[in-house]
Amino acid sequence: YKADAQWFIDVESGYVFNGYNNVQIPRDTGTRFSLTDEFKAKSSIFYRLRMGVQFKERHTLFALFAPLSIQASGKLNKPVKFFNEEFTPETPLDGKYTFNSYRITYRYSLKNSEKWRIGLGFTAKIRDAAVKLQGGGKTSEKTNVGFVPLLNFQLEYKMTDKASILLEGDALASPGGQGRAEDVLLGVQYWLSDKIQIRAGYRILEGGADVEEVYNFALLHFVSLGVRFIY
């Protein structure tokens, strides 16, 4: 038992690459299109900020702010019905995919040994999402703000006193297949001092919804660098 809580700030940044991003809004009457296959989606720099506290050795509580915005452009050789507008064929279009996350996570360490740390927890996520198309003097944007419960996990193998391999993330799928979300990092960590830890890795963000209002599933790849400050 440690009487003192250990507070931390974690900053992560890097480059995000597009996998797939399929959209149909509304699901039944809209035109299905791909922001990655039929448009040219731009890779971009991303950042994340996490602040939290570890207490009584096995308990961790933290908040995450993870903004994300992807730009795309192109034109389709078919009419596009999107939300409340219809765009004519061959109209130059600009698209924007926004997926901002605000999360609070509690995690309990089931195992915390010399070599392994294994934790499970719960994440309460607020999703602030939007898909926007504009071109030919028209603009249409579908926004969605909602609550998403997720399971949180952590698996860390300590190779040395200073270096470790980390697998952690949030993930959950609905029983009926109407939606899913996975945000998972695989990386290597290294302690520069007892107060500063650096990290490099690969992150995957995948998921979406297949409901009456919206069909949208996306896959994004992240090459990330991070640093954690303990105080």
C-alpha positions in Angstrom: 0.0 0.0 0.0 1.3 3.4 -1.0 0.1 6.4 1.0 0.9 8.8 -1.8 -1.0 9.0 -5.0 1.1 9.1 -8.2 -0.2 11.7 -10.7 0.8 11.7 -14.3 0.4 13.6 -17.6 0.7 11.6 -20.9 1.1 13.3 -24.3 1.0 11.3 -27.5 1.4 12.5 -31.1 2.4 11.2 -34.5 1.0 10.5 -37.9 -2.4 9.0 -38.8 -3.0 7.0 -42.0 -6.3 6.0 -43.5 -7.4 2.4 -43.9 -11.1 2.5 -44.9 -13.9 4.8 -44.3 -17.3 3.8 -45.7 -20.3 6.1 -45.4 -24.0 5.9 -46.1 -26.3 8.5 -44.4 -29.2 7.8 -44.1 -28.5 4.0 -44.2 -31.5 3.1 -46.3 -31.9 6.1 -48.7 -28.4 7.6 -48.8 -25.6 6.8 -51.3 -22.9 4.6 -50.0 -19.4 5.9 -50.8 -15.8 5.6 -49.5 -13.8 8.5 -48.3 -10.7 6.5 -48.9 -11.3 4.5 -52.1 -13.4 7.0 -54.1 -11.9 10.1 -52.5 -8.3 11.1 -51.7 -8.0 11.1 -47.9 -5.1 13.0 -46.4 -2.9 11.6 -43.7 -2.3 14.1 -40.9 -0.6 14.7 -37.5 -2.6 13.8 -34.4 -2.3 14.4 -30.7 -3.8 13.0 -27.5 -3.7 14.2 -23.9 -4.2 12.0 -20.9 -4.1 13.0 -17.2 -4.6 10.7 -14.3 -3.6 9.2 -11.0 -2.5 5.8 -9.8 -3.3 5.1 -6.1 -2.9 2.2 -3.7 -0.6 0.5 -6.3 -3.4 -1.3 -8.2 -5.9 1.5 -9.0 -5.6 3.9 -11.9 -8.1 6.7 -12.9 -7.5 8.9 -15.9 -9.2 11.2 -18.4 -8.4 11.3 -22.1 -8.9 14.0 -24.7 -8.4 12.6 -28.3 -9.4 14.9 -31.1 -9.3 13.6 -34.7 -10.1 15.1 -38.1 -9.5 13.7 -41.6 -9.8 15.7 -44.8 -10.7 14.2 -48.1 -11.4 15.4 -51.7 -12.6 14.0 -55.0 -15.5 13.6 -57.3 -17.8 10.7 -58.0 -19.3 9.6 -61.3 -22.7 9.0 -59.7 -25.3 11.2 -57.9 -24.6 11.3 -54.2 -27.5 11.5 -51.7 -25.9 12.4 -48.4 -28.0 13.4 -45.4 -30.2 16.4 -46.5 -28.5 17.1 -49.8 -27.9 15.5 -53.2 -24.8 16.2 -55.2 -24.7 15.8 -59.0 -22.1 13.5 -60.7 -18.6 14.8 -61.3 -19.0 17.6 -58.8 -15.7 18.3 -57.0 -16.4 17.5 -53.4 -14.5 18.1 -50.1 -15.2 15.7 -47.3 -14.4 15.9 -43.6 -14.5 13.1 -41.0 -14.4 14.1 -37.4 -14.2 11.7 -34.5 -13.4 13.4 -31.2 -13.2 11.3 -28.0 -13.6 12.4 -24.4 -13.1 9.5 -22.0 -12.8 8.7 -18.3 -11.3 5.3 -17.4 -10.9 3.3 -14.2 -8.6 0.3 -14.3 -7.6 -2.2 -11.7 -4.3 -4.1 -11.8 -5.1 -7.8 -11.5 -1.4 -8.7 -11.5 1.5 -6.5 -10.7 4.7 -8.5 -10.5 8.3 -8.1 -11.3 7.7 -9.0 -15.0 4.0 -8.5 -15.6 1.3 -5.9 -15.1 -2.2 -7.0 -16.2 -5.2 -4.7 -15.8 -8.9 -4.5 -16.6 -11.3 -1.6 -16.3 -14.2 0.4 -17.7 -14.2 3.5 -19.9 -17.0 6.0 -20.2 -16.6 7.7 -23.6 -18.4 10.7 -25.1 -18.2 10.5 -28.9 -18.3 13.7 -30.8 -18.5 12.6 -34.5 -19.4 14.2 -37.8 -19.2 13.5 -41.5 -19.4 16.5 -43.9 -19.6 16.9 -47.7 -19.5 20.2 -49.6 -19.3 21.2 -53.2 -21.2 22.7 -56.0 -22.5 25.4 -53.7 -24.0 22.8 -51.3 -23.0 21.7 -47.8 -24.3 18.8 -45.8 -23.1 17.6 -42.4 -24.3 14.9 -40.1 -23.2 15.2 -36.5 -23.6 12.8 -33.7 -22.8 13.1 -30.0 -23.3 10.1 -27.8 -22.2 8.0 -24.9 -20.3 4.8 -25.5 -19.3 2.3 -22.8 -16.1 0.4 -23.4 -13.9 -2.2 -21.7 -10.4 -1.2 -20.9 -7.4 -3.5 -20.7 -3.6 -3.4 -20.2 -1.0 -6.0 -20.7 2.6 -5.0 -19.9 5.7 -7.2 -20.0 8.8 -5.7 -18.2 11.9 -6.7 -20.2 14.2 -4.8 -17.9 13.9 -2.3 -15.0 13.6 0.5 -17.6 12.1 -1.1 -20.7 8.8 -2.8 -21.3 6.4 -3.9 -24.0 2.8 -2.5 -23.7 -0.5 -3.6 -25.2 -3.5 -1.5 -24.0 -6.7 -0.1 -25.2 -10.5 0.3 -25.2 -12.8 -2.1 -27.1 -16.4 -3.3 -27.2 -18.9 -4.6 -29.8 -22.7 -4.5 -29.5 -24.4 -8.0 -29.4 -26.5 -7.4 -32.6 -23.6 -6.2 -34.7 -24.9 -2.7 -34.9 -21.7 -1.1 -33.7 -18.2 -1.6 -32.4 -15.2 0.3 -31.3 -11.5 -0.6 -30.9 -8.7 1.7 -29.9 -5.6 -0.4 -29.2 -1.9 0.5 -28.9 1.1 -1.9 -29.1 4.3 -0.2 -28.1 7.7 -0.2 -26.4 8.3 2.0 -23.3 11.5 3.2 -21.7 12.1 5.1 -18.4 14.5 8.0 -19.0 14.3 8.7 -15.2 12.0 7.9 -12.4 9.8 10.8 -13.5 9.9 10.6 -17.3 8.9 7.7 -19.5 8.9 7.7 -23.4 7.0 5.4 -25.7 6.9 4.5 -29.4 4.3 2.2 -31.1 1.5 1.5 -33.4 -2.1 2.3 -32.7 -5.3 1.1 -34.5 -8.7 2.8 -34.3 -11.5 0.9 -35.9 -15.3 0.9 -35.6 -18.6 2.5 -36.4 -22.3 2.0 -36.5 -24.9 0.3 -38.7 -28.2 1.8 -37.5 -31.2 3.5 -39.1 -29.7 7.0 -39.2 -26.1 6.1 -40.1 -23.9 3.5 -41.7 -20.3 4.4 -41.1 -17.3 2.2 -40.5 -13.7 3.4 -40.4 -10.2 2.1 -39.9 -7.3 4.3 -39.0 -3.6 3.5 -38.4 -1.4 5.6 -36.1 2.4 5.7 -35.8 2.8 7.3 -32.4 5.4 8.7 -30.0 4.5 9.5 -26.4 5.9 10.8 -23.2 4.6 10.5 -19.6 5.5 12.8 -16.8 5.2 11.6 -13.2 4.7 14.1 -10.4 
